[in-house]
Amino acid sequence: MHSLFSQPLPTYTQLLAALEQACNEFRDSLDTRRVSNPNVCLEARTLGDQPAGFEAFSQIFNDEIAPQLSASNGGRYWGFVTGGANPVATYADWLVTLYNQNVSKGGDSVASQVERQAIKWLTELFELPAMFEGVMTTGATAANVLGAMTARQEAGLRQGIDVAKVGCKDLDCTVFAATPHASMVKALGLAGLGQETWVQIAREPGTEAMDTRDLARKLSECYSPGKIVIASAATVTGTDYDDLVLVAQLCRQHKAWLHVDGAFGIFERLLTGPNGKTQGIELADSITLDCHKWLNVPYDCGVFLTRHPHTLFATCNVDAPYLANSEEAFPFMSLGIENSRRFRALPVWATLLAYGKQGIKAQIQRNVTQAATLANWIDASPAYELVKACELNVVVFSASAAHAHDTEALLAQLNESGQVFMTPGRWQGSPVIRCAFSNWRTEQRDVELAISELSRLAN
C-alpha cells in the first residue's frame, strides 16, 4: 500500500465515492442553500504534529466549510460577471486535476496542442483573424497584465529599448483610457506604467464609452514616441462599447498600440456578428477575454490574444538550459506570466467541442432575455429606477427617489435574504445595484424569485 508520511492514502474508489456524494449533495442543495454567506466563521485550529488523514479532512469540509460556501455555481448568483461551471467543463476540469499536466512547453504530451487548438477555436468562435495567437491565463486580470506588458515592450522597441531586458528607465510612453476596468488599472501598475498616470479620455454623455473626438485631440497633442490606448468592449457597469473602428483608425494614425478589454462583452459578437457592437475589435493589437465568465468553464481561465506573438514572446521569454524546447511553436511558458501552468485549456476545448457555436450562442441569448425581463419589471416598478437601459446582460438600478429607501441598504437586505446575490456599483456618481446574468443554470423561475424578493423589500 502506498503511504505518505506513514498515513495510508485513500484509494481512488474511496475518493470517487466521496466525490460522487459531494457532487450530488451540492447539486441538490443549489435551489435551497443560501446564494451568499455574509456571516461566516472557521474554527481556529493549530497544525497538528500527526497526520489526521483523509477522513478528518472530509468530515471538517462537509460539516464546517461546505455549508458556508456560496452558491456561486447556481442560477441566482448575479454579482460581478460570474459564470457557472457547465457539466462538460466540470468533468474536463476533474480530468485536468487527475492528469496534472504542466503546460509550460511541449515535447512530452499533447496538452500544448490542445491549448493551441482551443485558442484557434476561440478566434473562430468570435470571427477574429487567424493571425491572432495567444495564451490561456488565470483570468482577465492576468490577460490585461500581458496586454500592458506587451504594449510596453512594443513601445520600447520603437525607441530602441528592449524593456524586458533593460527596464523602463528610459521609456517614454503614454497610456490613454476612458473607463478602464479596475483589473486594467491594476495591470498598468504591475507593468510599471502607473495606476494614476494614464490620460483620462472624456466619455460620451450619459455613457461610459470613449469620446473619440477627445481621443483624437489628446493623441495629436501627445509627443511620446510610445502610445497605448485601452478600449472597452462592454464596460463593467454600463456595458457600453467604445467605437472600436474609429479608435483603431486613430491608433493606426498615431502609431498607438490598441488593447481591447472584452472580458465578457466580446460574447455579444455571437448574437449580432462582426458588424455589431464589437465591430473593430478584429483591428486591435491585443484582446482580453474571460472563459470563466460567459463561456461557463470553471475558475480560473482567461485568454490573452494578440496579432503580435513575437512581441509577446520577447516580453515573457527567459532562456535557461533546462527550459529548452524542441517544438517550432513558441512554448506557452514564454507567452505568459507563469512558467508552471495548469492544463486549463481542456475545459475550454471540451466546452467548445461539446456545445458548439450554436449551443453557446443560445445560452448567451437566454441570459440576455432574462436580464431584459428583470429590467422591464424594474422600469415599470414605482419602487425602483432603471438608471440605464439594459442592452446586454447587466441590469443597473437603484431605489426610486419617490420611495424612502436607501439603495446601499436595500442591496444589503437583498443579499442578506440569501435568495439572490447582486453587487454594488456607481453610475454618474450615485450608488446603484448591479445585476449580471451569465450563468447557464439561470432559469425564468430564478428571475421571478428575484422579482418577488424585490417586491417584498419595496413593501
C-alpha positions in Angstrom: 0.0 0.0 0.0 1.3 3.4 -0.9 1.7 5.8 2.0 2.5 9.4 2.7 4.4 10.1 5.9 3.1 6.7 7.1 -0.5 7.7 6.6 -2.4 5.3 4.3 -3.7 7.1 1.3 -7.4 6.8 0.3 -8.0 4.6 -2.8 -9.4 6.1 -6.0 -12.5 4.1 -5.2 -12.9 5.8 -1.9 -12.2 9.2 -3.5 -14.6 8.8 -6.3 -17.3 7.7 -3.9 -16.8 10.7 -1.7 -16.7 13.0 -4.8 -20.0 11.5 -6.1 -21.6 12.1 -2.8 -20.3 15.7 -2.6 -21.5 16.4 -6.1 -24.9 15.1 -5.6 -25.4 16.9 -2.3 -24.2 20.2 -3.7 -26.3 19.9 -6.9 -29.4 19.0 -4.8 -28.8 22.0 -2.5 -28.4 24.7 -5.1 -32.1 25.6 -5.1 -32.4 25.8 -1.4 -29.0 26.9 0.0 -28.1 30.5 0.6 -26.7 32.1 -2.5 -24.2 34.1 -0.4 -23.0 33.8 3.2 -22.0 37.2 4.6 -21.6 35.9 8.1 -19.1 33.0 8.1 -16.8 31.5 10.8 -14.0 29.0 10.7 -12.9 27.3 13.9 -9.4 28.2 14.9 -7.1 25.2 14.8 -3.4 24.6 15.2 -1.4 22.5 12.8 -1.2 19.0 14.3 2.1 17.1 14.6 0.5 13.8 13.5 -1.3 13.2 10.2 -5.1 13.4 10.6 -5.9 11.6 7.3 -8.4 12.0 4.6 -11.4 11.2 6.8 -10.7 14.1 9.1 -10.4 16.5 6.1 -13.6 15.1 4.6 -15.6 15.5 7.9 -14.4 19.0 8.6 -15.1 20.1 5.0 -18.5 18.6 4.9 -19.6 19.8 8.3 -17.9 23.2 8.6 -16.7 24.5 5.2 -19.2 23.4 2.5 -22.3 24.8 4.3 -20.6 28.2 4.4 -19.6 28.4 0.8 -21.6 30.5 -1.6 -23.8 29.1 -4.4 -21.9 31.0 -7.0 -22.2 28.0 -9.3 -26.0 28.3 -9.1 -28.5 30.2 -11.2 -29.2 33.2 -8.8 -25.6 34.4 -8.2 -25.6 37.6 -10.2 -22.7 39.5 -8.7 -19.7 40.6 -10.8 -20.0 38.6 -14.0 -19.8 35.1 -12.7 -20.5 32.1 -15.0 -21.3 28.7 -13.6 -19.2 25.6 -14.5 -21.2 23.7 -17.2 -21.3 19.9 -16.8 -18.8 19.1 -19.6 -16.3 21.7 -18.4 -16.7 20.4 -14.8 -15.9 16.9 -15.9 -12.9 18.1 -18.0 -11.7 20.1 -15.0 -11.7 16.9 -12.9 -9.5 15.3 -15.7 -7.2 18.3 -15.5 -6.6 17.6 -11.9 -6.3 13.9 -12.4 -3.7 14.1 -15.2 -2.0 17.1 -13.7 -0.2 18.3 -16.8 2.3 21.2 -16.6 1.7 23.0 -19.9 4.9 25.0 -19.8 6.4 23.7 -23.0 5.7 20.9 -25.5 7.6 17.8 -26.1 6.2 15.5 -23.5 2.5 15.4 -24.1 -0.3 16.6 -26.3 -1.5 19.3 -23.8 0.1 22.2 -25.6 -1.5 21.2 -28.9 -4.9 21.1 -27.1 -4.4 24.6 -25.9 -3.4 25.9 -29.3 -6.4 24.3 -30.8 -8.7 25.8 -28.1 -7.3 29.3 -28.8 -7.8 28.7 -32.6 -11.4 27.7 -31.9 -11.9 30.8 -29.8 -10.8 33.0 -32.7 -13.2 31.1 -35.0 -16.0 31.5 -32.4 -15.6 35.2 -32.4 -14.7 35.6 -36.1 -11.3 37.1 -35.4 -8.5 37.0 -38.0 -6.4 33.8 -37.9 -3.3 35.8 -37.2 -4.4 36.2 -33.6 -2.4 33.9 -31.2 -2.2 33.9 -27.5 -2.2 32.1 -24.2 -4.6 30.9 -21.5 -4.3 32.9 -18.3 -5.6 32.7 -14.8 -8.2 35.3 -15.8 -8.9 38.7 -17.3 -6.5 40.4 -14.8 -3.5 38.3 -15.9 -4.6 38.8 -19.6 -4.7 42.6 -19.0 -1.2 42.4 -17.4 0.1 40.7 -20.5 -1.7 43.4 -22.6 0.0 46.2 -20.7 3.5 44.5 -20.8 3.3 43.5 -24.5 2.2 47.1 -25.4 5.0 48.4 -23.2 7.5 46.1 -25.0 6.4 47.4 -28.4 6.6 51.0 -27.2 10.1 50.3 -26.1 11.2 48.7 -29.4 10.0 51.8 -31.3 12.5 53.7 -29.1 15.3 51.2 -29.4 14.7 49.8 -25.9 14.2 46.2 -25.0 12.1 46.8 -21.9 12.0 43.1 -20.9 15.8 43.1 -20.8 16.8 46.6 -19.5 13.7 48.0 -17.9 11.6 51.2 -18.2 14.1 53.8 -17.1 14.4 55.5 -20.5 11.0 54.6 -21.8 8.7 57.4 -22.9 5.1 56.0 -23.0 1.7 57.5 -22.5 -1.5 55.5 -21.9 -5.0 56.7 -22.8 -8.3 55.3 -21.5 -11.9 56.4 -20.8 -13.4 53.8 -18.4 -10.8 51.1 -17.8 -11.7 48.1 -15.6 -10.1 48.0 -12.2 -8.1 45.0 -13.3 -6.7 47.1 -16.2 -5.6 49.9 -13.8 -4.0 47.2 -11.6 -2.3 45.8 -14.7 -0.8 49.2 -15.6 0.6 49.4 -12.1 2.1 46.0 -12.3 3.6 46.8 -15.7 5.3 49.8 -14.3 3.2 52.2 -16.4 1.4 53.6 -13.3 -2.1 53.2 -11.9 -2.5 57.0 -11.8 -0.5 58.3 -14.8 -2.8 57.3 -17.6 -4.5 60.1 -19.6 -8.3 60.3 -18.9 -10.3 60.5 -22.2 -13.7 62.1 -21.9 -16.8 59.9 -22.2 -19.8 60.2 -24.4 -22.6 62.0 -22.5 -24.6 59.6 -20.3 -22.4 56.6 -21.0 -19.0 55.1 -20.1 -18.0 54.9 -23.8 -14.9 56.8 -25.1 -15.4 60.1 -26.8 -13.3 59.6 -29.9 -13.0 63.3 -30.6 -11.3 63.8 -27.3 -9.1 60.8 -28.0 -8.1 62.2 -31.4 -7.3 65.6 -29.8 -5.2 64.1 -27.0 -3.3 61.7 -29.3 -2.4 64.7 -31.5 -1.2 66.7 -28.6 1.0 63.8 -27.3 4.6 63.7 -28.2 5.5 60.5 -26.5 7.0 58.0 -29.1 5.2 55.2 -27.2 1.4 55.4 -27.1 -1.1 52.8 -25.7 -4.9 53.1 -26.0 -7.1 51.0 -23.6 -10.5 50.4 -25.1 -13.6 48.6 -23.8 -15.9 46.1 -25.4 -18.5 46.4 -22.7 -17.7 48.5 -19.6 -18.2 46.8 -16.3 -21.3 48.8 -15.1 -23.0 50.3 -18.1 -21.9 47.6 -20.6 -21.0 50.4 -23.0 -18.9 49.7 -26.1 -16.2 52.0 -27.4 -16.4 52.8 -31.2 -13.6 50.4 -31.9 -13.5 51.1 -35.7 -12.8 54.8 -35.1 -10.5 54.1 -32.1 -8.5 51.6 -34.3 -8.2 54.2 -37.1 -6.8 56.8 -34.7 -4.4 54.3 -33.2 -3.0 53.5 -36.7 -2.7 57.1 -37.5 -0.8 57.9 -34.3 1.1 54.6 -34.1 -0.5 53.6 -30.9 -1.0 50.1 -29.6 -4.7 49.3 -29.1 -5.6 46.9 -26.3 -9.3 46.0 -26.0 -10.7 44.6 -22.8 -13.6 42.4 -23.9 -13.7 40.1 -20.9 -17.4 39.3 -21.2 -18.5 41.9 -23.8 -16.9 40.1 -26.7 -19.6 37.4 -26.4 -22.1 39.9 -27.8 -20.4 39.1 -31.1 -22.1 35.7 -31.1 -25.5 37.5 -31.2 -25.0 40.3 -33.7 -21.9 39.1 -35.6 -18.8 41.1 -36.5 -20.8 44.2 -37.5 -22.5 44.6 -34.1 -21.2 46.4 -31.0 -17.8 44.7 -31.2 -17.1 45.8 -34.8 -13.5 46.8 -35.0 -12.2 44.5 -32.2 -10.6 42.5 -35.0 -8.3 45.5 -35.6 -6.9 45.5 -32.1 -3.3 44.7 -31.3 -4.4 42.7 -28.3 -7.6 41.5 -26.7 -8.6 40.2 -23.2 -11.4 37.8 -22.8 -12.6 35.6 -19.9 -13.8 32.0 -20.4 -14.9 31.6 -16.7 -17.4 34.3 -17.3 -19.8 33.7 -20.2 -18.3 30.5 -21.6 -19.2 29.0 -18.2 -16.0 27.0 -17.5 -14.5 26.7 -14.0 -12.3 29.3 -12.5 -9.6 30.2 -13.3 -9.5 30.7 -17.1 -8.9 33.9 -19.1 -7.3 34.4 -22.5 -4.9 36.9 -24.0 -4.9 37.3 -27.7 -2.5 39.3 -29.9 -1.7 39.8 -33.5 2.0 40.3 -32.4 3.0 36.9 -30.9 6.7 37.7 -31.5 6.4 40.8 -29.3 4.6 38.7 -26.6 7.4 36.2 -26.8 10.0 38.9 -26.4 8.1 40.2 -23.4 7.9 36.9 -21.5 10.7 34.6 -22.6 13.7 33.8 -20.5 16.4 31.4 -21.6 17.6 28.6 -19.4 19.2 25.3 -20.4 16.6 23.1 -18.6 13.8 25.1 -20.3 14.9 24.2 -23.8 12.1 23.5 -26.2 12.1 21.2 -29.3 8.9 22.5 -30.8 8.8 25.0 -33.6 5.9 26.9 -31.9 6.5 29.2 -29.0 6.2 27.4 -25.7 3.4 28.7 -23.5 5.8 29.5 -20.6 7.3 32.1 -23.0 4.0 33.6 -23.8 2.7 34.2 -20.3 3.4 35.1 -16.7 3.7 31.6 -15.2 6.4 29.0 -16.1 4.4 26.2 -14.4 0.9 26.3 -16.0 -2.2 24.2 -15.2 -3.9 22.4 -18.2 -6.7 25.0 -18.0 -7.3 24.8 -21.7 -9.0 21.4 -21.5 -12.4 22.6 -20.1 -12.5 25.3 -22.8 -11.7 22.8 -25.5 -14.3 20.4 -24.1 -17.0 23.1 -23.9 -16.4 24.4 -27.5 -16.5 20.8 -28.8 -19.5 19.6 -26.8 -21.8 22.6 -27.1 -20.6 24.2 -30.4 -21.1 27.8 -31.5 -24.9 27.4 -31.6 -25.2 26.0 -28.2 -23.0 28.7 -26.7 -25.0 31.4 -28.6 -28.3 30.0 -27.3 -27.1 30.3 -23.7 -25.9 33.9 -24.3 -29.3 34.8 -25.7 -31.1 33.2 -22.7 -29.2 35.3 -20.3 -29.8 38.5 -22.3 -33.5 37.7 -22.4 -33.5 37.1 -18.6 -31.8 40.4 -18.0 -34.4 42.2 -20.2 -37.2 40.6 -18.2 -35.8 41.9 -14.9 -35.0 45.3 -16.4 -38.5 45.7 -17.8 -40.1 44.9 -14.4 -37.8 47.4 -12.6 -38.6 50.0 -15.2 -42.3 49.6 -14.5 -42.0 49.4 -10.8 -42.6 52.7 -8.8 -40.2 51.4 -6.1 -37.2 51.2 -8.3 -35.4 53.1 -11.0 -33.7 51.6 -14.0 -30.8 54.0 -14.2 -29.6 52.8 -17.6 -31.3 50.9 -20.4 -30.3 47.2 -20.3 -28.6 46.5 -23.6 -27.0 43.1 -22.9 -26.8 41.1 -19.6 -26.3 43.7 -16.9 -29.2 45.4 -15.1 -28.3 48.6 -13.3 -30.9 50.0 -11.0 -31.5 51.9 -7.7 -34.2 52.6 -5.2 -36.7 55.1 -6.6 -36.4 58.7 -5.4 -40.1 58.6 -4.6 -39.6 55.9 -2.0 -37.8 56.3 1.3 -35.3 53.6 0.6 -31.5 53.7 0.6 -30.0 51.9 -2.4 -27.0 50.5 -0.5 -29.1 49.4 2.5 -31.6 47.8 0.1 -28.8 45.8 -1.5 -27.5 44.6 1.9 -31.1 43.5 2.8 -31.5 41.7 -0.6 -28.2 39.8 -0.2 -28.9 39.1 3.5 -32.0 37.2 2.5 -29.8 34.6 0.7 -32.2 34.2 -2.2 -30.1 36.1 -4.7 -26.8 37.8 -4.8 -26.1 41.2 -6.5 -23.2 43.6 -6.2 -22.9 47.4 -5.8 -21.7 49.9 -8.4 -21.8 53.6 -9.1 -23.4 55.4 -12.0 -22.9 59.1 -12.7 -21.6 59.4 -9.2 -24.6 57.7 -7.4 -24.8 54.2 -5.8 -26.5 51.6 -7.8 -27.3 47.9 -7.7 -25.7 45.9 -10.4 -27.1 42.5 -11.5 -25.2 40.5 -14.2 -26.7 37.4 -15.9 -24.0 35.0 -17.2 -24.8 31.6 -15.7 -26.0 28.6 -17.7 -28.2 27.4 -14.8 -30.3 30.6 -14.6 -33.9 30.0 -15.4 -37.1 32.1 -15.7 -38.2 31.0 -12.2 -35.0 32.4 -10.8 -35.8 35.8 -12.3 -39.4 35.5 -10.9 -38.0 34.8 -7.4 -35.7 37.9 -7.6 -38.8 40.0 -8.6 -40.7 38.6 -5.7 -37.8 39.5 -3.3 -37.5 43.0 -4.7 -41.3 43.4 -4.3 -41.1 42.2 -0.7 -38.3 44.7 0.2 -40.1 47.5 -1.5 -43.1 47.0 0.7 
